[in-house]
Amino acid sequence: MFEVSSGMMAYKVRPLEDSNELFLIDIVRSYYDDHGLVDGLDKLKDPTIKDRTDMRSFHKFNEIAHECINMDIKKRPTMDRIIKAIEEALDFQMSGISEGINSVEYYDDFWEPLLPQGYQEIVARAVPPLDFDSKKQLYFCLSDSPIFLDDGYLSFQLDMESGKKCYMLGAKQLSIEWQDNPNYWEWGHTLKSRFPQVCILKDVCWLAIHGKIASMMLSGYTTYVAYLVFRTTSNSRGLSVPAKTTVNFHGVKIETENVYLQRPEAREIWQENDRFPHRRKDGWMEIKLGEFINYNEEDAGEVEMAFDEVKHLNWKRGLIVEGIELRPKSTSTDQHSPFVNHTYTHKQRENEMINEVASRSELPKPRQPLELQERHQPGILSRSFLQKILWKCTKTNKIRN
């Protein structure tokens, strides 16, 4: 935590005034333990953020950080106490902004790292145009609810928990076999859909739904999961036969058999690898198509996703296709719902902290999932660190106003 405000690594040495070179941790302990004060620690502050920090926030932040390095492990604070203290530090910083302590430029600088890479292009493609006066307003415009791009059949939302990009390709953006033949499919509107039109299955025996998206539109170093989002009508039939899903990325094709849109009522014994749909918070159903890792936001490749039932060839009807959604894996594990309040396990948090430190040092990075690795600039809070604290605060509406 001291590294965040000083821009130094804890294991490096640095002279302070006329003293001998000391480890950062020794300097901090000296000010607290020998002098019982934190005021002198402002000498350690990175000059790039010194003039933009409310000292009340700085003191609160470093007080809890000092507790974390207590020689007596039993006296170190719990994670809940750490989060609470950091929330208080953020409250001081935000109140300082409202009191004119900091400039408007800083206010935007605080929110800038939380916006997704390439957000300018996203804003330019939004329909209707977004209305915002600050980076903070833009952040909540992108994260509170989906916005629509291009022709209105591609939705975007920023996952507040992870800071990653989420998309849904509307049915109009998909390639559905015979979708323009009125004998098999029809286009209609439902108030429950986010899109102007959905694709409604009338009668077909060959069910093939395909979609693709440019990988550069997605967040880098992120494991994504793709879902087919749908509903069924009261007179639906033929949807309880096993189908196949496919995700193809960079020539790596992952196929999954025994995927069902509806559970067969007559069958009592299921295979371990059978996959069934789940209900989302928005009322729609979703079935997992597969997952993949998007390594680089600059990659020019495409991700192809498919749901196919072309083997049994029984007649099917009553399927309403909303689209295909792609979202980070971390937000797709609990309650089978988009953007749920995901609770991190202690092990996940430990892995994130390991990668957070490794990414800011010359130390070799541990072999952890790529999506946990973040770049760091001295004196600037990393995106993942800010994101976790912001997500915690917004759950209690601490910084929305």
C-alpha positions as CSV (number, residue, x, y, z in Angstrom):
1,M,0.0,0.0,0.0
2,F,2.9,2.3,0.7
3,E,4.2,1.5,-2.8
4,V,1.1,3.0,-4.3
5,S,1.6,6.4,-2.8
6,S,5.4,6.5,-3.1
7,G,6.0,4.9,-6.5
8,M,8.8,2.8,-4.9
9,M,9.1,-0.9,-4.4
10,A,9.2,-2.0,-0.7
11,Y,12.4,-4.0,-1.3
12,K,14.3,-1.1,-2.8
13,V,16.3,1.4,-0.8
14,R,16.0,5.2,-0.9
15,P,17.8,7.9,1.1
16,L,15.7,10.3,3.2
17,E,17.2,13.7,3.8
18,D,20.7,13.0,5.4
19,S,19.9,9.5,6.7
20,N,21.5,6.3,5.5
21,E,19.7,4.4,2.8
22,L,16.9,2.3,4.3
23,F,14.3,0.0,3.0
24,L,10.9,1.7,2.4
25,I,9.3,-0.4,5.1
26,D,12.0,0.7,7.7
27,I,11.4,4.3,6.9
28,V,7.7,4.0,7.4
29,R,8.2,2.1,10.7
30,S,10.7,4.8,11.9
31,Y,8.1,7.6,11.4
32,Y,5.4,5.7,13.2
33,D,7.2,3.8,15.9
34,D,9.9,6.4,16.7
35,H,8.0,9.6,16.2
36,G,4.3,8.5,16.5
37,L,3.3,10.5,13.5
38,V,2.6,10.2,9.8
39,D,3.2,13.8,8.7
40,G,6.8,13.1,7.6
41,L,5.6,10.4,5.2
42,D,4.6,13.1,2.8
43,K,8.3,13.3,1.8
44,L,7.8,9.8,0.4
45,K,4.9,10.7,-1.8
46,D,5.4,10.5,-5.5
47,P,5.6,14.1,-6.8
48,T,3.2,13.2,-9.7
49,I,0.3,12.7,-7.3
50,K,1.4,14.9,-4.3
51,D,-0.4,18.0,-5.4
52,R,-3.5,16.0,-6.2
53,T,-4.0,14.2,-2.9
54,D,-6.0,15.3,0.1
55,M,-3.7,14.9,3.1
56,R,-6.6,13.6,5.2
57,S,-6.9,10.8,2.6
58,F,-3.2,10.3,2.5
59,H,-3.0,9.9,6.3
60,K,-5.9,7.6,6.6
61,F,-4.5,5.4,3.8
62,N,-1.1,5.2,5.4
63,E,-2.5,4.6,8.9
64,I,-4.2,1.4,7.9
65,A,-1.1,0.4,5.8
66,H,1.0,0.8,8.9
67,E,-1.2,-1.5,10.8
68,C,-0.7,-4.1,8.0
69,I,3.1,-4.2,8.7
70,N,2.7,-4.6,12.5
71,M,5.4,-6.9,13.8
72,D,2.8,-8.8,15.7
73,I,0.8,-10.6,13.1
74,K,-2.2,-11.0,15.5
75,K,-2.5,-7.2,15.6
76,R,-2.7,-6.8,11.8
77,P,-6.2,-5.7,10.5
78,T,-8.7,-8.0,8.8
79,M,-9.5,-7.5,5.1
80,D,-12.9,-6.0,6.0
81,R,-11.2,-3.4,8.2
82,I,-8.7,-2.6,5.4
83,I,-11.5,-2.1,2.9
84,K,-13.4,0.1,5.4
85,A,-10.3,2.3,6.0
86,I,-9.7,2.7,2.3
87,E,-13.3,3.6,1.8
88,E,-12.8,6.4,4.4
89,A,-9.7,7.5,2.6
90,L,-11.7,7.7,-0.7
91,D,-14.4,9.7,1.1
92,F,-11.9,12.2,2.3
93,Q,-10.5,12.5,-1.3
94,M,-13.9,12.9,-2.8
95,S,-15.0,15.5,-0.2
96,G,-11.7,17.3,-0.9
97,I,-12.7,17.5,-4.5
98,S,-16.1,18.9,-3.7
99,E,-14.5,21.5,-1.4
100,G,-12.2,22.6,-4.2
101,I,-9.1,21.2,-2.7
102,N,-8.3,19.5,-6.0
103,S,-8.8,20.5,-9.6
104,V,-11.4,19.3,-12.1
105,E,-8.5,17.9,-14.0
106,Y,-7.7,15.6,-11.1
107,Y,-11.3,14.6,-10.8
108,D,-11.2,13.3,-14.4
109,D,-7.8,11.8,-13.9
110,F,-9.1,9.7,-11.0
111,W,-11.8,8.1,-13.2
112,E,-9.7,7.9,-16.4
113,P,-8.0,4.6,-15.4
114,L,-11.3,3.0,-14.7
115,L,-12.6,3.5,-18.2
116,P,-12.0,0.7,-20.7
117,Q,-9.2,0.9,-23.2
118,G,-10.5,2.5,-26.4
119,Y,-13.5,4.0,-24.7
120,Q,-13.4,7.0,-27.1
121,E,-14.4,4.7,-30.0
122,I,-17.2,3.2,-27.9
123,V,-18.6,6.6,-27.1
124,A,-18.4,7.6,-30.8
125,R,-20.4,4.5,-31.8
126,A,-23.1,4.9,-29.2
127,V,-26.7,5.3,-30.3
128,P,-28.2,7.5,-29.2
129,P,-25.2,9.6,-28.3
130,L,-24.2,9.5,-24.6
131,D,-24.8,12.5,-22.5
132,F,-22.1,13.1,-19.8
133,D,-20.2,16.0,-18.4
134,S,-17.3,14.2,-16.7
135,K,-15.4,11.0,-16.8
136,K,-17.3,9.9,-13.6
137,Q,-20.6,10.3,-15.4
138,L,-19.2,8.4,-18.4
139,Y,-18.1,5.6,-16.2
140,F,-21.5,5.1,-14.7
141,C,-23.1,5.5,-18.2
142,L,-21.1,2.6,-19.3
143,S,-21.5,0.4,-16.2
144,D,-25.0,1.0,-14.9
145,S,-26.8,-0.5,-17.9
146,P,-26.1,-1.6,-21.5
147,I,-25.6,1.1,-24.1
148,F,-26.1,0.4,-27.8
149,L,-23.6,0.7,-30.6
150,D,-23.8,1.1,-34.4
151,D,-27.3,0.0,-35.6
152,G,-28.6,-0.7,-32.1
153,Y,-28.1,-4.5,-32.3
154,L,-24.8,-4.5,-30.4
155,S,-24.9,-3.7,-26.7
156,F,-21.9,-2.8,-24.5
157,Q,-21.6,-2.7,-20.8
158,L,-18.6,-2.3,-18.5
159,D,-18.5,-4.9,-15.8
160,M,-18.0,-2.8,-12.6
161,E,-16.4,-5.6,-10.7
162,S,-13.6,-6.4,-13.1
163,G,-13.5,-3.4,-15.3
164,K,-13.7,-5.6,-18.4
165,K,-15.8,-5.1,-21.5
166,C,-19.0,-7.1,-22.0
167,Y,-20.9,-7.3,-25.3
168,M,-24.2,-8.8,-26.5
169,L,-24.7,-9.5,-30.2
170,G,-28.3,-9.0,-31.0
171,A,-30.1,-11.6,-33.2
172,K,-29.8,-9.2,-36.2
173,Q,-26.0,-9.4,-35.7
174,L,-26.1,-13.3,-35.8
175,S,-26.1,-15.7,-38.7
176,I,-29.2,-17.9,-38.2
177,E,-29.9,-20.6,-40.8
178,W,-33.0,-19.5,-42.8
179,Q,-33.6,-16.5,-40.6
180,D,-35.0,-14.4,-43.5
181,N,-37.3,-17.1,-44.7
182,P,-40.8,-16.3,-43.2
183,N,-41.7,-20.0,-43.4
184,Y,-39.1,-20.8,-40.7
185,W,-38.4,-17.7,-38.7
186,E,-40.0,-14.3,-38.1
187,W,-38.8,-11.1,-36.7
188,G,-40.7,-9.5,-33.8
189,H,-40.4,-7.3,-30.7
190,T,-40.9,-8.1,-27.1
191,L,-40.8,-5.6,-24.2
192,K,-38.5,-7.9,-22.3
193,S,-35.8,-7.6,-24.9
194,R,-33.1,-4.9,-24.9
195,F,-33.1,-4.9,-28.7
196,P,-35.7,-3.5,-31.2
197,Q,-36.2,-7.0,-32.7
198,V,-35.7,-10.6,-31.8
199,C,-35.7,-13.7,-34.0
200,I,-38.6,-16.1,-33.3
201,L,-38.5,-19.7,-34.5
202,K,-41.7,-20.9,-36.3
203,D,-40.7,-24.3,-37.5
204,V,-37.4,-25.7,-38.5
205,C,-35.5,-29.0,-38.3
206,W,-32.0,-27.6,-38.9
207,L,-31.1,-25.3,-36.1
208,A,-27.9,-23.4,-36.6
209,I,-27.1,-20.1,-34.8
210,H,-23.6,-18.5,-35.4
211,G,-22.0,-15.3,-34.3
212,K,-18.6,-13.7,-34.4
213,I,-16.8,-10.6,-32.9
214,A,-13.4,-9.0,-33.4
215,S,-11.1,-9.9,-30.6
216,M,-9.7,-6.3,-30.5
217,M,-13.1,-5.1,-29.2
218,L,-12.7,-7.2,-26.1
219,S,-10.5,-6.7,-23.0
220,G,-7.0,-8.1,-23.2
221,Y,-5.7,-10.9,-20.9
222,T,-9.2,-11.9,-20.0
223,T,-11.0,-15.2,-20.0
224,Y,-14.4,-14.7,-21.7
225,V,-17.4,-16.9,-21.6
226,A,-20.0,-16.8,-24.5
227,Y,-23.7,-17.5,-23.9
228,L,-26.7,-17.9,-26.1
229,V,-29.5,-15.8,-24.6
230,F,-33.0,-17.0,-25.4
231,R,-36.6,-17.6,-24.2
232,T,-39.1,-20.3,-25.2
233,T,-42.8,-19.9,-25.9
234,S,-45.6,-21.8,-24.2
235,N,-46.1,-23.9,-27.4
236,S,-42.4,-24.7,-27.9
237,R,-41.4,-28.2,-29.0
238,G,-38.4,-30.2,-30.2
239,L,-35.9,-28.2,-28.1
240,S,-35.1,-31.0,-25.6
241,V,-32.7,-32.8,-27.9
242,P,-28.9,-32.7,-27.4
243,A,-27.1,-30.0,-29.5
244,K,-23.5,-29.0,-30.0
245,T,-21.8,-25.7,-29.2
246,T,-18.5,-24.4,-30.6
247,V,-16.1,-21.6,-29.8
248,N,-13.3,-21.1,-32.4
249,F,-10.5,-18.6,-31.7
250,H,-7.1,-18.5,-33.5
251,G,-7.7,-21.9,-35.0
252,V,-8.4,-23.5,-31.6
253,K,-11.9,-25.1,-31.8
254,I,-13.6,-26.2,-28.6
255,E,-16.7,-28.3,-29.1
256,T,-19.2,-29.4,-26.5
257,E,-21.8,-32.1,-27.0
258,N,-25.0,-32.8,-25.1
259,V,-26.1,-29.2,-24.7
260,Y,-29.8,-28.7,-24.1
261,L,-32.1,-25.7,-24.5
262,Q,-34.8,-27.6,-22.5
263,R,-34.5,-30.6,-20.1
264,P,-36.1,-33.7,-21.6
265,E,-39.0,-34.5,-19.2
266,A,-38.8,-38.3,-19.7
267,R,-35.1,-38.7,-19.0
268,E,-34.1,-39.3,-15.4
269,I,-30.4,-40.2,-15.7
270,W,-28.1,-37.5,-17.0
271,Q,-24.5,-37.7,-18.1
272,E,-21.9,-35.8,-16.1
273,N,-21.1,-33.5,-19.0
274,D,-24.7,-32.7,-19.9
275,R,-25.2,-28.9,-20.1
276,F,-28.5,-27.2,-19.3
277,P,-29.6,-23.5,-19.5
278,H,-30.0,-21.3,-16.5
279,R,-32.3,-18.3,-15.8
280,R,-30.7,-14.9,-15.7
281,K,-31.7,-12.0,-13.4
282,D,-33.2,-10.2,-16.5
283,G,-35.6,-13.1,-16.9
284,W,-34.0,-14.6,-20.0
285,M,-32.4,-18.0,-20.2
286,E,-28.8,-18.6,-21.2
287,I,-26.8,-21.6,-22.3
288,K,-23.0,-21.6,-22.2
289,L,-21.4,-21.9,-25.7
290,G,-17.8,-22.0,-24.4
291,E,-14.9,-19.9,-23.2
292,F,-11.6,-18.6,-24.5
293,I,-8.7,-16.4,-23.4
294,N,-8.3,-13.1,-25.2
295,Y,-4.6,-12.3,-24.8
296,N,-4.1,-9.1,-26.7
297,E,-6.5,-6.1,-27.4
298,E,-4.4,-5.3,-30.5
299,D,-5.1,-8.8,-32.0
300,A,-6.8,-8.6,-35.4
301,G,-8.5,-12.0,-35.1
302,E,-12.1,-13.0,-34.6
303,V,-13.9,-15.2,-32.1
304,E,-16.5,-17.5,-33.7
305,M,-19.3,-19.0,-31.6
306,A,-22.0,-21.5,-32.6
307,F,-25.0,-23.4,-31.4
308,D,-26.0,-26.3,-33.7
309,E,-28.6,-29.0,-33.7
310,V,-28.3,-30.6,-37.1
311,K,-28.1,-34.2,-36.1
312,H,-31.5,-35.3,-35.0
313,L,-33.4,-33.1,-37.5
314,N,-36.6,-33.2,-35.5
315,W,-39.0,-30.2,-36.0
316,K,-38.5,-27.4,-33.6
317,R,-40.5,-24.3,-32.7
318,G,-41.0,-21.7,-30.0
319,L,-37.5,-20.5,-29.6
320,I,-36.9,-16.7,-29.2
321,V,-33.3,-15.7,-29.8
322,E,-32.2,-12.5,-28.0
323,G,-28.5,-12.8,-28.9
324,I,-25.0,-14.0,-27.9
325,E,-23.4,-12.4,-24.8
326,L,-19.7,-12.4,-24.0
327,R,-18.6,-11.5,-20.5
328,P,-15.6,-12.1,-18.3
329,K,-15.6,-15.5,-16.6
330,S,-15.4,-14.0,-13.1
331,T,-18.9,-12.5,-13.5
332,S,-20.5,-15.6,-14.9
333,T,-20.1,-18.1,-12.1
334,D,-22.6,-17.1,-9.4
335,Q,-26.4,-17.4,-9.8
336,H,-26.0,-17.8,-13.6
337,S,-26.7,-14.1,-14.0
338,P,-24.9,-11.2,-15.6
339,F,-23.2,-8.7,-13.3
340,V,-24.0,-10.4,-10.1
341,N,-22.3,-9.4,-6.8
342,H,-19.5,-11.9,-7.1
343,T,-17.6,-12.7,-3.8
344,Y,-13.9,-13.4,-4.2
345,T,-12.4,-16.3,-2.4
346,H,-9.4,-15.7,-0.2
347,K,-7.3,-17.7,-2.7
348,Q,-8.4,-15.6,-5.6
349,R,-7.6,-12.4,-3.7
350,E,-4.2,-13.8,-2.8
351,N,-3.5,-14.6,-6.4
352,E,-4.5,-11.1,-7.4
353,M,-2.2,-9.5,-4.8
354,I,0.7,-11.7,-5.9
355,N,0.3,-10.7,-9.5
356,E,-0.3,-7.1,-8.5
357,V,3.1,-6.9,-6.8
358,A,4.9,-9.0,-9.5
359,S,3.6,-6.7,-12.3
360,R,5.1,-3.7,-10.6
361,S,8.6,-5.2,-10.0
362,E,11.5,-6.8,-11.7
363,L,10.6,-10.1,-9.9
364,P,9.6,-13.0,-12.1
365,K,5.8,-13.2,-12.4
366,P,4.2,-16.3,-10.8
367,R,2.4,-18.6,-13.1
368,Q,-1.1,-17.3,-12.5
369,P,-4.0,-16.7,-15.0
370,L,-3.1,-13.9,-17.5
371,E,-6.2,-11.9,-16.7
372,L,-4.9,-11.3,-13.2
373,Q,-1.7,-9.5,-14.4
374,E,-1.9,-5.7,-14.5
375,R,0.6,-3.1,-15.6
376,H,1.6,-0.5,-13.1
377,Q,3.0,3.1,-13.4
378,P,4.8,4.6,-10.5
379,G,2.6,6.8,-8.4
380,I,-0.6,5.7,-10.1
381,L,-3.1,3.3,-8.6
382,S,-3.3,0.2,-10.8
383,R,-6.6,-0.4,-12.6
384,S,-7.4,-3.6,-10.8
385,F,-6.7,-2.1,-7.3
386,L,-9.0,0.9,-8.1
387,Q,-11.6,-1.3,-9.6
388,K,-11.9,-3.5,-6.5
389,I,-12.2,-0.6,-4.2
390,L,-14.6,1.3,-6.5
391,W,-16.8,-1.8,-6.8
392,K,-16.9,-2.2,-3.0
393,C,-17.9,1.5,-2.6
394,T,-20.5,1.6,-5.3
395,K,-22.3,-1.3,-3.7
396,T,-23.1,1.0,-0.8
397,N,-23.6,4.1,-3.2
398,K,-20.8,5.9,-1.5
399,I,-19.4,7.7,-4.5
400,R,-22.2,7.9,-7.0
401,N,-23.4,11.3,-6.0
